[in-house]
Amino acid sequence: MEQVQNVRILVVDDEKDMTRLLQRTLEPELGCRVVMAYSGDSALSILEQESFDLVICDIRMPGMDGFEVLEKIKQLYPDLTVVMLTAFSNVESAVKAIKSGAYDFIPKPFEHDEILFKIQKALERSRLIRENRLLLKEKQASSHELVGTSGPMQKVYEQIHMVAQSDVTVLITGESGTGKDLTARSIHALGERKNQAFIPVSCPTVPEHILESELFGYKKGAFTNATRDKQGLFQEADKGTIFLDEIGDIEPSIQTKLLRVLQEKEIKPLGDTKVKKVDVRIIASTNRNLKQKMADNEFRQDFFYRLNVLSIELPPLRDRITDIPLIAEHLVKKHCLKMKKDVRAISEPVMDLLMKHQWPGNVRELENVLVQGILYAKEETINLTDIPLSHSDIRPGSAGRTDEKLFALSYKEAKERVLQKFNQTYIGSKLSMNNGNITRTAKNSGLDRQALQQVMKRFGIDPKDYK
């Protein structure tokens, strides 16, 4: 019989002899761990504290019966596989259990080979669901996830989660290359509009006379070459999000028209006599000092205050040096996949150099350096001769901005220490906010329950310490 490692099964039955029989049957044959519960209430309490791959639950129990337990599990843990135990003659109950969401049923008394076959099939379902969930998370992460565990980035993550739950206008500020686009996409992906359109607009790259027609659309005949009606980007983003990137570079005439959108949630296409209502969330970004531009009469004050309802300031890379190993590893994996290169590591001298550089171009500059390193790497490791940086590029004293103790460690040890500190701080704070409740903490952190428990186990975080 094929064994399945690290699998946990919860058996729920008020008959203690039955639970022990299942334990003696399954553990040696499947190499799994069986946990026993003798009531529905006890089972739900255990599920709140621990994660399982499968629940085997008797239908007939005093107090909360199996159907009630099944209903609760489907509400709280919809992906958790449940197999019901029922008396051999009670086929109607078995059919009802399947219709209520159970994966399968096992008649009592059970045959040894039959139960092993059915449990293996149920565990296979759990495995497939878990793998699909991980693949989905990886796909989502590759599209919009920010990378970093430093203090400044923890603050950014908290702000992103906070503003994502509302529908107000957000202004993202920060130097070029700090990840303003990724931040906007993260806000959209975590909000209620996540299944609707996300329309990015690079304001500086579009000439003023074209930008207006692109944003608001136009009617046929509004100007030369307007041979048909054209829908604007605000209409394309209806019900979703529009991201106005580098809004500090637009002219005051466009600011005036955008102010109307912010105030009235309506647009007026060029050449049209009627306004059109739009239901759009607006996220804007800038690398400019808008207060200085207001002082120079280059940016409308009323427009600024309409934009700046909630703001997120992204830190430059030089202020979060400890994030560089994580970012570099992420970028190398990402571009090796794109470029079909088999680079697996960054040498310690290269990592030391990356940590000491000031990065005026921020993450975008780091990405360019690593792309060149991947291209020129002759082996599986990026070495100093592969990158367009040298120690002559380092300004005196620049390394003093980071934690000197990290440099005494290997790359792997330093990365693990940074991760340990971040997870204990972040997850610990979330657990404290939720009085140690794992389910609420997972929801509040944007993780599924099993993923949170894996993180807690890896970094030795005990929920009891936060009650």
C-alpha positions in Angstrom: 0.0 0.0 0.0 1.4 3.4 -1.0 2.1 5.6 1.9 1.4 9.4 2.0 3.8 11.4 4.1 2.9 14.3 6.4 -0.8 13.6 5.9 -3.2 14.4 8.8 -6.7 12.9 9.1 -9.3 13.9 11.7 -11.7 11.1 12.6 -15.0 12.3 14.3 -17.2 9.6 16.0 -18.8 9.4 19.4 -17.9 5.6 19.4 -14.3 5.6 20.8 -13.8 2.0 19.6 -14.6 3.0 16.0 -12.1 6.0 16.1 -9.4 3.7 17.5 -10.1 1.1 14.9 -9.8 3.6 12.1 -6.5 4.9 13.7 -5.1 1.4 13.8 -6.2 0.7 10.2 -5.0 3.9 8.6 -1.8 5.0 10.3 0.3 1.9 9.6 -1.1 1.4 6.1 -0.9 5.0 4.9 1.9 6.4 7.1 -0.4 9.2 8.1 -1.3 10.7 11.5 -4.9 10.3 12.7 -6.4 12.7 15.3 -9.6 11.7 17.1 -12.6 13.8 18.1 -15.6 12.3 20.0 -18.2 15.1 19.2 -19.0 17.6 16.5 -18.1 20.6 18.8 -14.7 19.0 19.6 -14.0 18.4 15.9 -14.7 22.1 15.0 -12.5 23.3 17.9 -9.6 21.1 16.7 -10.1 22.3 13.1 -9.8 25.9 14.3 -6.3 25.2 15.8 -4.9 22.7 13.3 -5.0 21.9 9.6 -6.0 18.6 8.1 -6.0 16.9 4.7 -9.2 14.9 5.4 -12.1 14.6 7.8 -13.9 11.3 8.4 -17.1 12.0 10.2 -19.9 9.7 11.5 -23.4 10.8 10.6 -25.2 9.7 13.7 -23.9 11.4 16.8 -25.5 12.9 19.9 -25.7 16.7 20.0 -24.3 18.0 16.8 -24.8 15.3 14.2 -22.6 14.6 11.1 -24.7 16.7 8.8 -24.3 19.8 11.0 -20.5 19.2 11.2 -20.4 18.8 7.4 -22.3 22.1 6.9 -20.0 24.0 9.3 -16.9 22.6 7.6 -18.2 23.6 4.1 -18.8 27.1 5.4 -15.5 27.5 7.2 -13.1 25.3 5.1 -14.8 24.8 1.7 -11.8 23.0 0.1 -11.5 20.5 3.0 -12.3 16.9 1.9 -14.9 15.1 4.0 -15.9 11.4 4.0 -18.9 10.4 6.0 -19.4 7.2 8.0 -22.9 5.7 7.9 -24.7 2.5 8.9 -24.6 -0.1 6.1 -28.4 -0.1 5.6 -28.8 3.7 5.7 -28.3 4.5 2.0 -30.6 7.5 2.1 -28.3 9.3 4.6 -25.3 8.5 2.4 -26.9 10.1 -0.6 -27.9 13.1 1.4 -24.3 13.5 2.6 -23.0 13.5 -0.9 -25.5 16.1 -2.0 -24.5 18.2 1.1 -20.9 18.3 0.0 -19.3 15.1 1.3 -16.7 13.6 -1.1 -17.7 10.0 -0.4 -19.2 7.8 2.3 -18.1 4.6 4.0 -20.7 2.0 5.3 -20.2 0.6 8.8 -18.9 -2.0 9.5 -16.3 -1.4 6.8 -14.1 -3.7 4.7 -10.4 -3.2 5.2 -9.5 -2.9 1.5 -12.5 -0.8 0.7 -11.8 1.9 3.3 -8.1 2.1 2.3 -9.1 2.5 -1.4 -11.7 5.2 -0.6 -9.4 7.1 1.8 -6.6 7.1 -0.8 -8.9 8.5 -3.4 -10.1 11.2 -1.0 -6.5 12.2 -0.1 -5.7 12.4 -3.8 -8.5 15.0 -4.2 -7.0 16.9 -1.3 -3.6 16.9 -2.9 -4.9 18.1 -6.2 -6.8 21.0 -4.6 -3.7 22.0 -2.6 -1.5 21.9 -5.7 -4.0 24.0 -7.7 -4.3 26.5 -4.9 -0.5 26.9 -4.9 -0.3 27.3 -8.6 -3.0 30.0 -8.5 -1.1 31.8 -5.8 2.1 31.6 -7.8 0.4 33.0 -10.9 -1.1 35.9 -8.9 2.2 36.6 -7.2 4.1 36.7 -10.5 1.6 39.3 -11.8 1.4 41.9 -9.0 3.2 40.9 -5.8 5.7 43.2 -4.2 8.8 41.6 -2.6 10.4 42.6 0.7 10.2 42.0 4.5 11.8 45.1 5.9 10.1 47.5 8.3 9.4 50.1 5.6 7.8 47.4 3.4 5.7 46.0 6.3 4.2 49.5 6.6 3.4 49.5 2.9 1.7 46.1 3.1 -0.4 47.2 5.9 -1.4 50.4 4.0 -2.2 48.4 0.9 -4.5 46.0 2.8 -6.2 48.9 4.5 -6.9 51.0 1.3 -7.9 47.9 -0.7 -10.9 47.3 1.6 -12.3 50.8 0.7 -13.1 52.4 -2.6 -11.6 55.8 -2.2 -9.0 57.5 -4.4 -5.4 56.5 -3.6 -2.2 58.5 -4.4 1.0 56.5 -4.5 4.2 58.5 -4.2 7.8 57.5 -4.5 10.9 57.7 -6.7 11.1 56.1 -10.1 11.6 52.3 -10.0 10.1 51.8 -6.5 7.1 49.7 -7.6 4.2 52.2 -7.9 2.6 50.1 -10.7 2.9 46.9 -8.6 1.4 48.7 -5.6 -1.6 49.8 -7.7 -2.1 46.3 -9.1 -1.9 44.9 -5.6 -4.6 47.3 -4.3 -6.9 46.4 -7.2 -6.2 42.6 -6.8 -7.1 42.7 -3.1 -10.2 44.9 -3.5 -13.9 44.2 -4.4 -13.2 45.2 -8.0 -10.5 42.5 -8.5 -12.6 40.6 -11.1 -13.2 43.8 -13.2 -10.8 45.7 -15.5 -7.6 47.3 -14.4 -6.6 50.0 -16.9 -3.1 51.5 -16.5 -2.5 54.9 -18.2 1.1 56.2 -18.5 0.4 60.0 -18.4 3.8 61.4 -19.5 4.0 59.2 -22.6 0.8 60.6 -24.2 0.7 64.1 -25.6 -1.8 66.4 -24.0 -4.1 66.8 -27.0 -4.3 63.0 -27.3 -4.5 62.2 -23.6 -7.8 64.0 -23.2 -9.4 62.0 -26.1 -7.9 58.7 -24.8 -9.2 59.3 -21.3 -12.7 60.5 -22.1 -13.3 59.3 -25.6 -14.9 61.3 -28.4 -17.9 61.5 -30.7 -17.7 61.1 -34.5 -16.8 64.5 -36.1 -15.3 66.0 -32.9 -12.1 66.7 -34.7 -10.3 65.9 -38.0 -10.0 62.1 -38.4 -12.7 61.4 -35.8 -14.6 59.1 -38.2 -16.4 57.2 -35.5 -17.4 57.3 -31.9 -14.6 56.1 -29.6 -14.9 54.9 -26.0 -12.5 56.5 -23.5 -10.3 54.6 -21.0 -12.6 55.7 -18.1 -15.5 53.9 -19.8 -13.3 50.9 -20.4 -12.5 50.8 -16.7 -16.2 51.1 -15.7 -16.8 48.9 -12.6 -13.1 48.4 -12.3 -9.9 50.5 -11.6 -8.0 53.1 -13.6 -4.4 53.7 -12.7 -3.1 57.2 -13.7 0.7 56.7 -13.6 2.9 59.7 -13.0 -0.1 62.1 -12.8 2.2 64.9 -11.7 3.3 65.4 -15.3 -0.1 66.3 -16.7 -1.1 69.8 -17.7 -3.5 72.0 -15.7 -6.2 71.8 -18.4 -6.4 68.0 -18.0 -6.3 68.4 -14.3 -9.5 70.4 -14.4 -11.3 67.8 -16.4 -10.1 65.0 -14.1 -11.2 67.0 -11.1 -14.8 66.7 -12.4 -14.4 62.9 -12.7 -13.2 62.8 -9.1 -16.0 65.0 -7.8 -19.0 63.9 -9.9 -18.0 60.5 -11.2 -18.9 61.5 -14.7 -17.1 62.3 -18.0 -17.8 64.3 -21.1 -16.4 62.8 -24.3 -15.0 65.3 -26.8 -17.8 66.6 -29.1 -20.6 65.3 -26.9 -23.2 67.5 -25.3 -24.1 65.0 -22.6 -22.1 63.7 -19.7 -21.8 60.0 -18.9 -21.7 58.4 -15.5 -18.7 56.1 -14.7 -18.2 53.8 -11.7 -14.4 53.7 -11.5 -11.9 53.5 -8.7 -9.0 55.9 -9.3 -5.5 55.2 -8.3 -2.8 57.7 -9.2 1.0 57.8 -8.8 3.8 60.4 -9.0 7.5 60.7 -8.5 7.1 64.5 -8.4 6.9 66.8 -5.4 3.3 67.9 -5.9 3.4 70.4 -3.0 6.3 72.2 -4.8 4.4 72.1 -8.1 1.4 73.6 -6.3 3.6 76.4 -5.0 4.8 77.0 -8.6 1.2 77.0 -9.9 1.8 73.9 -11.9 -0.6 71.7 -10.1 -4.1 72.6 -8.9 -4.6 72.5 -5.2 -8.2 71.4 -5.3 -7.2 68.5 -7.6 -4.3 67.5 -5.3 -6.6 67.2 -2.3 -9.2 65.2 -4.3 -6.4 62.8 -5.3 -4.7 62.6 -1.9 -7.6 61.0 0.0 -5.4 58.1 1.0 -1.7 58.0 0.3 1.0 55.4 0.2 4.7 56.5 0.1 7.0 53.8 -1.3 10.5 53.7 0.3 13.6 53.9 -2.0 15.7 50.7 -2.2 18.6 52.4 -0.3 16.3 52.6 2.7 15.4 48.9 2.7 18.8 47.3 1.9 17.9 44.1 3.8 15.2 43.4 1.2 17.8 43.1 -1.6 18.6 39.3 -1.2 14.9 38.5 -1.5 14.3 40.9 -4.4 17.4 39.6 -6.2 16.4 36.0 -5.8 12.8 36.8 -7.1 14.1 38.7 -10.1 16.6 36.0 -11.1 14.0 33.3 -11.0 11.5 35.5 -13.0 14.0 36.4 -15.7 15.6 32.9 -16.0 12.2 31.6 -16.7 11.6 34.2 -19.4 15.1 33.9 -20.9 15.3 30.1 -20.6 18.6 30.3 -18.7 19.7 28.0 -15.9 21.2 30.4 -13.4 20.5 29.2 -9.9 22.5 31.5 -7.6 24.2 34.8 -7.0 27.7 34.7 -5.6 28.5 36.2 -2.2 30.8 38.9 -3.6 28.0 39.9 -6.0 25.4 40.0 -3.2 27.8 42.0 -1.0 28.2 44.5 -3.9 24.4 44.7 -4.4 23.9 45.3 -0.7 26.4 48.2 -0.7 25.2 50.0 -3.9 23.0 53.1 -3.4 20.6 52.2 -6.3 19.5 55.7 -7.5 17.3 53.8 -10.0 15.8 51.6 -7.3 14.4 48.1 -8.0 14.3 48.9 -11.8 18.0 49.5 -11.8 18.7 46.3 -9.7 16.5 44.4 -12.2 18.6 45.7 -15.2 21.8 44.7 -13.5 20.6 41.2 -12.8 19.2 40.7 -16.3 22.7 41.5 -17.6 24.2 39.1 -15.0 21.9 36.3 -16.2 22.8 37.0 -19.9 26.6 37.0 -19.3 26.7 34.2 -16.6 28.8 31.3 -18.0 27.9 29.0 -15.1 24.9 28.5 -12.8 26.1 31.4 -10.6 26.2 35.1 -11.3 29.8 36.4 -10.6 31.3 39.9 -10.4 32.5 39.7 -14.1 28.9 39.2 -15.2 27.4 42.4 -13.9 27.9 46.1 -14.9 28.9 47.1 -11.3 32.2 47.2 -9.5 33.4 48.4 -6.1 34.4 51.7 -7.6 30.7 52.5 -8.0 30.2 52.3 -4.2 30.3 55.6 -2.3 32.3 55.6 1.0 30.1 54.8 4.0 27.2 53.6 1.9 27.2 50.1 3.5 26.6 51.6 6.9 22.9 52.1 6.2 22.2 48.4 6.7 22.6 45.8 9.5 26.4 45.1 9.6 25.7 41.8 11.5 24.1 40.3 8.4 27.3 40.6 6.4 28.9 38.1 8.9 26.4 35.5 7.7 26.1 33.5 4.5 23.4 34.6 2.0 21.0 31.8 3.1 21.5 32.5 6.8 21.0 36.2 6.3 17.8 35.6 4.3 16.4 33.2 6.9 17.1 35.7 9.7 15.3 38.5 7.9 12.4 36.2 7.2 12.3 35.0 10.8 12.1 38.6 12.1 9.5 39.7 9.6 7.2 36.7 10.2 7.4 36.8 13.9 6.6 40.5 13.9 3.9 40.5 11.2 2.1 37.3 12.1 2.5 37.9 15.8 0.8 41.4 15.4 -2.0 39.9 13.4 -2.6 37.1 16.0 -2.6 39.7 18.8 -5.2 41.7 16.9 -7.4 38.6 16.6 -6.8 37.2 20.1 -4.8 34.2 18.7 -7.7 33.1 16.4 -6.0 31.4 13.4 -9.0 31.5 11.1 -9.5 35.3 11.6 -5.8 36.0 11.4 -5.5 34.1 8.0 -8.4 36.1 6.6 -7.0 39.4 7.9 -3.6 38.5 6.4 -4.9 37.6 3.0 -3.7 33.9 3.4 -5.6 30.7 3.4 -5.6 28.9 6.8 -3.3 26.1 5.9 -0.7 28.5 4.4 -0.7 30.5 7.6 -0.2 27.4 9.7 2.7 26.3 7.6 4.4 29.8 8.1 3.7 29.6 11.9 5.2 26.1 12.1 8.3 27.1 10.1 9.1 30.1 12.3 8.0 28.7 15.6 4.9 31.0 16.2 2.5 29.7 18.8 -1.0 31.2 18.7 -1.4 30.6 22.4 1.2 33.2 23.1 -1.0 35.9 21.5 -4.3 35.2 23.3 
